[in-house]
C-alpha cells in the first residue's frame, strides 16, 4: 500500500515493495498522488519492468519534455508568451510536470482532467485540447531526446471520453442579456478600473477575440478610414502573418480615442489576456452570472452586427471568418427581434447606445 503524505503545500507518494526498488514522487494535490501510486502498483502487480527513461542518468520528467518542446519551437515558430498555447503548456507543467514521463499513465490524465474541471472550471473541449497538446509534446520531445515513451494519450482517450472529461466543442449559444452586461460593466469599473470595463465594451462592439484586442497598437490605426490592424489573426491554415484591417464600428473608434496613451507602451489596451479573463470571471462569480465566458462577447458582437442589418460578407470583414459555416456558429439571433426590422429592438437599457457614457 502506498504511503501518501502532505509535505508543505504538496503531496508525496512513496511505494515500497519487497524485491522492488522504492518509488517516490511529489504532486500538486492528493488526487494526483493517489492516481500515480495506483498506476505504479498496478505495474508491479502485472510484473511490468519499471525502467524509467533517463538522460545522463537523470529521470526525465514531463516538465523536461515541455521545456524541450519549447526549445524545438524556437527554431521554427516560437511559443509567444501571450498565446493560448503558452498558457496550455504552463498548465500541463503545473499539474503534470513533476511526473516521471516514462511512467505517465491514463490514471494521471484522468486526475489531470478532473483537477482542471474542479479547480479551473475547464470543460470537455478545453481539456481535450490540453490532452492533444500533451500528446504532441510527448511525441516530438521524446524523439528529440531519444527516449521511448508510452502512448499514454492514446490509451487514456477512451476512458476520458467515457467519463465525459473530454469532448467536442459543440455549439455554444450563450449571449449576455442587457442587464448582465450592464452589471458586469459597473462591477469592473468599480472594482478593477475603467480600462477593464472598456475592454468588455470594445469586445462587444468589435466582436474581436481577447488576444486580438490586447495586441492592438496605436501605430496600427488608420485614422482616416477608422480601421485597426489585427495582427496574426486566428486561421486554421495560417495564423502567423494573417494580418487584417478591421473597421471599428458601434462606437469602438471613439472608445479607442478615449484611452490614455502610456509612455513606452505601444498597445492600446495594455493588459495581459489572462488577467482580463481572470477579472471577467471574478466579476461573473461576484454577480452570480452563470456560464458566461469572455469569448461569449464575440458571439454577442457578431449577433448584433446581423441584427443591425449587415450581410454575411460585411460581418465577415469584421469577424475575420472565411466561410459561412464557421461564421454562423456565432450568429445567435433572437426570433422575437425580427418584429423590429433589420435594426433590432429599440435601445432599451443602452443596447444601441454608445459603448461608453
C-alpha positions as CSV (number, residue, x, y, z in Angstrom):
1,X,0.0,0.0,0.0
2,X,1.4,3.4,-1.0
3,X,2.2,5.9,1.7
4,X,0.8,9.4,0.7
5,X,1.6,12.3,3.0
6,X,1.4,16.0,2.8
7,X,4.7,17.8,2.7
8,X,4.4,21.6,2.8
9,X,1.8,22.5,0.2
10,X,2.3,19.4,-1.8
11,X,1.6,15.6,-1.6
12,X,4.3,12.9,-1.7
13,X,3.6,9.3,-2.7
14,X,6.0,6.6,-1.6
15,X,5.8,3.0,-2.7
16,X,7.9,0.2,-1.1
17,X,7.6,-3.4,-2.2
18,X,9.9,-6.3,-1.2
19,X,12.0,-7.2,-4.2
20,X,11.4,-3.9,-6.0
21,X,13.1,-0.5,-5.8
22,X,11.3,2.3,-4.0
23,X,9.3,4.8,-6.0
24,X,8.7,8.3,-4.8
25,X,7.1,11.4,-6.5
26,X,5.7,14.7,-5.3
27,X,2.4,16.2,-6.7
28,X,0.4,19.3,-6.5
29,X,-2.6,17.6,-5.0
30,X,-3.6,14.3,-3.2
31,X,-5.7,13.0,-6.2
32,X,-2.7,13.1,-8.5
33,X,-0.5,11.3,-5.9
34,X,-3.1,8.6,-5.5
35,X,-3.6,8.1,-9.2
36,X,0.2,7.8,-9.8
37,X,0.6,5.4,-6.9
38,X,-2.3,3.2,-8.3
39,X,-0.6,3.1,-11.6
40,X,2.8,2.1,-10.2
41,X,1.3,-0.6,-8.0
42,X,-0.7,-2.0,-10.9
43,X,2.5,-2.2,-13.0
44,X,4.2,-4.1,-10.2
45,X,1.3,-6.5,-9.9
46,X,1.5,-7.2,-13.6
47,X,5.2,-7.8,-13.4
48,X,6.0,-4.9,-15.7
49,X,9.6,-3.8,-15.8
50,X,9.8,-0.3,-14.4
51,X,12.9,1.0,-16.0
52,X,12.5,4.8,-16.1
53,X,13.6,6.8,-19.1
54,X,16.8,8.7,-18.2
55,X,19.1,11.3,-19.8
56,X,22.6,11.5,-18.4
57,X,21.5,9.3,-15.5
58,X,18.6,11.6,-14.5
59,X,14.9,10.6,-14.7
60,X,13.1,12.6,-17.4
61,X,10.1,14.4,-16.0
62,X,7.1,15.8,-18.0
63,X,8.4,19.3,-17.3
64,X,11.7,18.4,-19.1
65,X,9.7,17.4,-22.2
66,X,7.7,20.6,-22.1
67,X,10.9,22.6,-21.9
68,X,12.4,20.7,-24.8
69,X,9.3,21.2,-26.9
70,X,9.5,25.0,-26.3
71,X,13.2,25.0,-27.4
72,X,12.3,23.0,-30.5
73,X,9.6,25.5,-31.4
74,X,12.1,28.4,-31.1
75,X,13.7,27.2,-34.3
76,X,10.6,27.5,-36.3
77,X,7.6,29.1,-34.7
78,X,8.3,30.2,-31.1
79,X,5.5,29.9,-28.5
80,X,4.6,33.5,-27.7
81,X,4.1,34.4,-24.0
82,X,0.7,35.9,-24.8
83,X,-0.5,32.9,-26.8
84,X,-3.1,30.3,-25.6
85,X,-0.5,27.6,-26.3
86,X,1.8,29.2,-23.7
87,X,-1.0,29.0,-21.2
88,X,-1.7,25.4,-22.0
89,X,1.9,24.4,-21.6
90,X,2.2,26.2,-18.3
91,X,-1.0,24.4,-17.1
92,X,0.4,21.0,-18.2
93,X,3.6,21.7,-16.4
94,X,1.8,22.9,-13.2
95,X,-0.3,19.7,-12.9
96,X,1.9,17.0,-14.5
97,X,5.4,18.5,-14.6
98,X,6.7,16.6,-11.6
99,X,5.7,13.2,-13.0
100,X,8.2,10.6,-14.4
101,X,7.4,10.8,-18.2
102,X,8.1,7.1,-18.8
103,X,5.6,6.1,-16.1
104,X,2.8,8.5,-17.2
105,X,-0.4,6.5,-17.0
106,X,-4.0,7.0,-18.1
107,X,-4.9,7.5,-14.4
108,X,-2.6,10.5,-14.4
109,X,-4.5,12.1,-17.2
110,X,-7.9,11.3,-15.6
111,X,-6.6,13.0,-12.4
112,X,-5.4,16.0,-14.5
113,X,-8.8,16.3,-16.3
114,X,-10.7,16.1,-13.0
115,X,-8.4,18.8,-11.5
116,X,-8.9,21.1,-14.5
117,X,-12.6,20.6,-14.2
118,X,-12.9,21.1,-10.5
119,X,-10.2,23.7,-9.9
120,X,-10.2,25.7,-13.1
121,X,-13.7,25.1,-14.5
122,X,-12.4,23.7,-17.7
123,X,-14.9,22.0,-19.9
124,X,-14.5,18.8,-22.0
125,X,-13.4,20.7,-25.1
126,X,-10.7,22.6,-23.3
127,X,-9.4,19.5,-21.6
128,X,-9.4,17.7,-24.9
129,X,-7.2,20.5,-26.4
130,X,-4.8,20.2,-23.4
131,X,-4.5,16.4,-23.8
132,X,-3.9,16.8,-27.5
133,X,-1.1,19.3,-26.8
134,X,0.4,16.9,-24.3
135,X,0.4,14.2,-27.0
136,X,2.3,16.5,-29.3
137,X,4.9,17.3,-26.6
138,X,5.5,13.7,-25.7
139,X,5.9,12.6,-29.3
140,X,8.2,15.4,-30.6
141,X,10.3,16.0,-27.4
142,X,10.6,12.2,-26.8
143,X,12.0,11.6,-30.3
144,X,14.4,14.6,-29.9
145,X,15.6,13.3,-26.6
146,X,15.9,9.7,-27.9
147,X,13.7,8.2,-25.3
148,X,10.9,5.7,-25.6
149,X,7.6,6.9,-24.1
150,X,4.2,5.1,-23.8
151,X,1.3,6.4,-25.9
152,X,-0.5,7.4,-22.8
153,X,-2.7,9.9,-24.6
154,X,-4.0,7.3,-27.0
155,X,-4.5,4.9,-24.1
156,X,-6.4,7.4,-22.0
157,X,-8.7,8.9,-24.6
158,X,-11.4,6.2,-24.5
159,X,-11.6,6.4,-20.7
160,X,-11.6,10.2,-20.7
161,X,-14.4,10.3,-23.2
162,X,-16.4,7.7,-21.4
163,X,-16.2,9.7,-18.2
164,X,-17.2,12.9,-20.0
165,X,-13.9,14.6,-19.3
166,X,-13.1,15.3,-22.9
167,X,-15.4,16.1,-25.8
168,X,-16.2,18.3,-28.8
169,X,-16.8,22.0,-28.5
170,X,-20.4,21.7,-29.6
171,X,-22.5,24.8,-30.4
172,X,-22.4,27.4,-27.8
173,X,-25.3,29.9,-27.8
174,X,-24.7,31.9,-24.7
175,X,-25.2,35.6,-25.1
176,X,-25.2,38.1,-22.1
177,X,-28.6,39.8,-21.6
178,X,-28.5,43.6,-21.3
179,X,-28.9,43.5,-17.5
180,X,-25.9,41.1,-17.1
181,X,-23.8,43.3,-19.4
182,X,-24.6,46.5,-17.5
183,X,-23.9,44.9,-14.2
184,X,-20.6,43.5,-15.4
185,X,-19.5,46.9,-16.7
186,X,-20.5,48.6,-13.4
187,X,-18.6,45.9,-11.3
188,X,-15.4,46.1,-13.4
189,X,-15.4,49.9,-13.3
190,X,-15.9,49.9,-9.6
191,X,-13.5,47.1,-8.6
192,X,-10.9,46.9,-11.4
193,X,-11.0,50.2,-13.2
194,X,-12.3,51.9,-16.3
195,X,-9.8,50.1,-18.6
196,X,-11.2,46.6,-17.9
197,X,-14.8,47.8,-18.5
198,X,-13.7,49.4,-21.7
199,X,-12.2,46.2,-23.0
200,X,-15.6,44.5,-22.5
201,X,-17.3,47.3,-24.3
202,X,-14.8,47.1,-27.1
203,X,-15.2,43.3,-27.4
204,X,-18.9,43.6,-27.8
205,X,-18.6,46.4,-30.3
206,X,-16.0,44.8,-32.5
207,X,-16.5,41.0,-31.9
208,X,-12.7,40.7,-31.6
209,X,-11.1,37.8,-29.7
210,X,-9.5,38.6,-26.4
211,X,-5.9,38.2,-27.7
212,X,-6.6,40.3,-30.8
213,X,-7.8,43.2,-28.6
214,X,-4.7,43.0,-26.4
215,X,-2.4,43.1,-29.5
216,X,-3.9,46.3,-31.0
217,X,-1.4,49.1,-31.1
218,X,-1.6,52.9,-31.7
219,X,0.6,52.5,-34.8
220,X,-1.9,50.0,-36.2
221,X,-4.7,52.6,-36.5
222,X,-5.9,54.3,-39.7
223,X,-7.5,57.5,-38.5
224,X,-8.8,58.4,-42.0
225,X,-10.7,55.1,-42.6
226,X,-11.2,54.3,-38.9
227,X,-9.6,50.9,-39.2
228,X,-7.5,48.9,-36.8
229,X,-4.8,46.4,-37.9
230,X,-5.4,43.0,-36.2
231,X,-2.1,41.0,-36.5
232,X,-1.8,37.2,-36.7
233,X,-5.5,36.7,-36.8
234,X,-6.5,33.1,-36.0
235,X,-6.8,31.0,-39.1
236,X,-6.9,27.2,-39.5
237,X,-4.3,27.3,-42.2
238,X,-2.0,30.2,-41.4
239,X,-2.2,32.4,-38.3
240,X,1.3,33.9,-38.4
241,X,1.3,36.9,-40.8
242,X,-2.5,36.8,-41.2
243,X,-3.0,40.5,-40.6
244,X,-6.3,42.1,-41.3
245,X,-7.7,45.7,-41.3
246,X,-10.9,45.8,-39.3
247,X,-13.5,48.6,-39.3
248,X,-14.1,50.0,-35.8
249,X,-17.9,50.2,-35.6
250,X,-20.6,50.8,-33.0
251,X,-18.7,53.5,-31.1
252,X,-15.5,51.4,-30.8
253,X,-13.4,54.1,-32.6
254,X,-14.4,56.7,-30.1
255,X,-13.7,54.2,-27.3
256,X,-10.2,53.7,-28.6
257,X,-9.6,57.5,-28.8
258,X,-10.7,57.8,-25.2
259,X,-7.9,55.5,-24.0
260,X,-4.9,57.3,-22.4
261,X,-1.5,56.7,-24.0
262,X,1.0,55.2,-21.7
263,X,4.7,56.2,-22.2
264,X,6.7,53.3,-23.6
265,X,3.6,51.2,-24.2
266,X,2.6,50.6,-27.8
267,X,-0.6,48.8,-27.1
268,X,-4.0,50.5,-26.8
269,X,-5.2,48.1,-24.1
270,X,-2.1,47.3,-22.1
271,X,-3.5,44.2,-20.2
272,X,-2.4,40.6,-20.2
273,X,-5.2,38.5,-21.7
274,X,-5.2,36.0,-18.8
275,X,-5.6,38.9,-16.4
276,X,-8.6,40.1,-18.3
277,X,-10.1,36.6,-18.2
278,X,-9.4,36.4,-14.5
279,X,-11.2,39.6,-13.7
280,X,-14.1,38.9,-16.1
281,X,-14.7,35.5,-14.3
282,X,-14.3,37.2,-10.9
283,X,-17.0,39.7,-11.9
284,X,-19.3,36.9,-13.0
285,X,-18.9,35.0,-9.8
286,X,-19.4,38.1,-7.6
287,X,-22.6,39.0,-9.5
288,X,-23.9,35.4,-9.7
289,X,-23.9,35.4,-13.5
290,X,-23.8,31.8,-14.6
291,X,-22.0,30.2,-17.5
292,X,-20.7,33.4,-19.2
293,X,-17.2,33.4,-20.8
294,X,-15.3,36.3,-22.2
295,X,-15.4,34.6,-25.7
296,X,-19.2,34.9,-25.5
297,X,-18.8,38.6,-26.1
298,X,-17.7,37.7,-29.6
299,X,-20.9,35.8,-30.1
300,X,-22.8,38.9,-28.8
301,X,-20.9,41.2,-31.1
302,X,-21.4,39.2,-34.3
303,X,-25.1,38.6,-33.5
304,X,-25.6,42.4,-33.0
305,X,-24.0,43.1,-36.4
306,X,-26.5,40.8,-38.1
307,X,-29.3,42.4,-36.1
308,X,-28.2,45.8,-37.4
309,X,-28.8,44.6,-40.9
310,X,-25.2,43.8,-42.1
311,X,-25.0,40.9,-44.6
312,X,-22.6,38.0,-44.4
313,X,-19.7,39.4,-46.4
314,X,-19.8,42.6,-44.3
315,X,-20.0,40.8,-41.0
316,X,-17.1,38.6,-42.1
317,X,-15.0,41.7,-42.7
318,X,-15.3,42.5,-39.0
319,X,-15.1,38.9,-37.6
320,X,-12.4,37.6,-39.9
321,X,-14.3,34.4,-40.8
322,X,-13.6,32.9,-44.2
323,X,-16.7,30.8,-44.5
324,X,-20.4,31.0,-43.5
325,X,-20.2,27.5,-41.9
326,X,-17.8,28.9,-39.3
327,X,-19.5,32.3,-39.0
328,X,-23.0,31.0,-38.5
329,X,-21.9,29.4,-35.2
330,X,-21.6,32.9,-33.8
331,X,-24.9,34.2,-35.0
332,X,-27.3,33.6,-32.1
333,X,-30.2,35.7,-33.4
334,X,-33.4,36.1,-31.3
335,X,-36.6,35.3,-33.3
336,X,-38.6,38.0,-31.5
337,X,-36.2,40.7,-32.6
338,X,-37.3,40.3,-36.2
339,X,-40.5,42.3,-35.4
340,X,-38.4,45.4,-35.1
341,X,-36.8,45.1,-38.5
342,X,-33.1,45.0,-39.5
343,X,-32.1,47.4,-36.7
344,X,-33.4,45.1,-34.0
345,X,-35.4,46.3,-31.0
346,X,-35.3,49.9,-29.6
347,X,-32.3,50.8,-27.5
348,X,-33.7,49.6,-24.2
349,X,-31.1,49.7,-21.5
350,X,-28.4,51.1,-23.8
351,X,-28.3,48.3,-26.3
352,X,-27.6,50.5,-29.3
353,X,-26.2,53.4,-27.3
354,X,-22.5,54.4,-27.4
355,X,-20.4,51.8,-25.7
356,X,-19.1,54.2,-23.0
357,X,-21.0,57.0,-21.4
